[in-house]
């Protein structure tokens, strides 16, 4: 039970930490240095927490999925805010 809570917590953390990166990433041209940096910036933190928590490497796809979902969510929020700012 405790291991499950750690895994779910790490996936949620990877989602939350990736939302700001996805939000900011929308302001940069695709494939630019900052765009690339913002995609990969949360990964070392997620890896560090996974190692400190003693979670097996078998759960990397779950944390990667949480990170990708966070980046997509941040991008959607950024696009909607820009779209709402344009409409009078």
N, C-alpha and C positions, 0 to 999 in steps of 0.2 A: 504494500500500500504506500509506504513511504517513497519507494522508488518511482511509483507512478506519479505521485505528486511532484517529485523533482523533475520528471520528464515533461509533464504538462506545464509546469512553471517555466521551464527553459524554453519550451515552444512559444508560450505566451510572451516571455521576455524577448525572444528573437523577433516576434511580430511587432511588439511595441517599440523596440529600438530601431527597427527598420522603417517605420512610418515616416519619421522626419527626413530620413535619407531619400525616400521615395518622393516626398513633397518637394524637397530642395532640388532634386535631380531634374524635375520638370522644367527648371529655369535654364538648363544648359543644353547645348546642341548634342544630339545623339553621337556617341562614340568620341566625345571630347575627353580630355584628361579628367576633368572634374566629374563628368558623367560616370566614367569608369571608376573613379575613386569612391564616389558615393554608393555605387553598387557593392563594392567590396569592403567598405569601412566597418560595418558591424560584424563581419565574419570573425576577426581575431577576438573580439569580446565574447562572442558566442562560444568559440572554441575554448577560450580560457575558462569560462564558467562550466562548460561541459566537463573539462578535465578536473577542475576543482571539486565538482560535485561527484566525480567518480562514475559518470554515466558512460556506458559503452559506446564504441564507434558505430554500433548498429543503429543508433538513433539519429545519426547525422541527417538522413533524408527528412525526418520530421522537423528538425530545427531549420534545415534549408527551406523546407516548404513554408514554415512560419515566417522566415525572413523574406522570401519571395512574395508571400501574401501581404506582408507589411509594406513592401515597396510598391506593390500594385495599389494597395489602399491609399498610401500617401500620394501617389500620382493621381488617383481619381479625385481625391479631396482637392489637390492643387488645381486640376483642370476645372472642377466645378466652381471653385472660388473665383478663378479668372473669368469663367463664363458668366457668373452672377454679377461680377463687377462691371462687365460690358453692357449688360442689359439695364435700361433706365428704370 
